[in-house]
Amino acid sequence: MTRLHGAPVSTPPTFSDPFNVLEEMANREGWSYHFSTSSTAPDGMRMVVTLLGLHGDLNFFYEWDEEIQTLNVYCRIGPRVPWARKKEVRALLDRTEKVRTAMKRRGWFDLTADDFVWFWEYLSLSDEYPTWELAIAASLSGALEHCNALTPLFLRTAWGDSSFGKKIIRLALKEVQGTA
């Protein structure tokens, strides 16, 4: 199981922009990150954090939407899905999302028009996560667990194996969480 090294702060940071919090977390944790322009971000900027997953680097893209106070998170999983395997990958994603919904997991996986599997999540402050650091840490921890657990299933399905049912998906998720 991948864990974040630093302990979340118990008091809200003085930063109003979650990019400042994310940048401080990245510096403290030693994560690789950079800022880039984005045609989809409301302010035209995004922050990219690269973390080592079990199956290679995972790039988490963060875009801040000031208007609705939401931090949009997305991460591309693995190589492009071959056209001939889209139906099988989509079926696996449907089964995956049913399992994740039953487990009350945040975010979702989807096969997008660019033929990649992506993880998506929208973060906002809540009673459960009253600070950006807590919300980001919980999001990253859960996303890393699920990306690490499900990437092999996505890749094997994309390249020819379609035999994964809900039980296998549930076991993969529980194994990476250390509860199998």
URQUI-V741169 format. One record per backbone hydrogen bond with DSSP energy under -1.0 kcal/mol. NH is the residue of the N-H (numbers start at 0). CO is the residue of the C=O. Records with the same first field share a line. If there is no record, write none. Layout:
NH = CO ; CO
This chain:
19 = 16
20 = 16
21 = 17
22 = 18
23 = 19
24 = 20
25 = 21
26 = 22
27 = 23
28 = 24
29 = 25
30 = 25
31 = 49
33 = 47
35 = 45
37 = 43
43 = 40
45 = 35
46 = 61
47 = 33
48 = 59
49 = 31
50 = 57
52 = 55
55 = 52
57 = 50
59 = 48
60 = 73
61 = 46
62 = 71
64 = 69
69 = 64
70 = 122
71 = 62
72 = 120
73 = 60
74 = 118
76 = 116
80 = 114
84 = 81
85 = 82
88 = 84
89 = 85
90 = 86
91 = 87
92 = 88
93 = 89
94 = 90
95 = 91
96 = 92
97 = 93
98 = 94
99 = 95
100 = 96
101 = 97
102 = 98
103 = 100
104 = 99
107 = 119
109 = 117
111 = 115
114 = 111
117 = 109
118 = 74
119 = 107
120 = 72
122 = 70
125 = 128
134 = 130
135 = 131
136 = 132
137 = 133
138 = 134
139 = 135
140 = 136
141 = 137
142 = 138
143 = 139
144 = 140
145 = 141
146 = 142
147 = 143
148 = 144
149 = 145
150 = 146
153 = 149
154 = 150
155 = 151
156 = 152
157 = 153
158 = 154
159 = 156
160 = 155
168 = 164
169 = 165
170 = 166
171 = 167
172 = 168
173 = 169
174 = 170
175 = 171
176 = 172
177 = 174
178 = 173
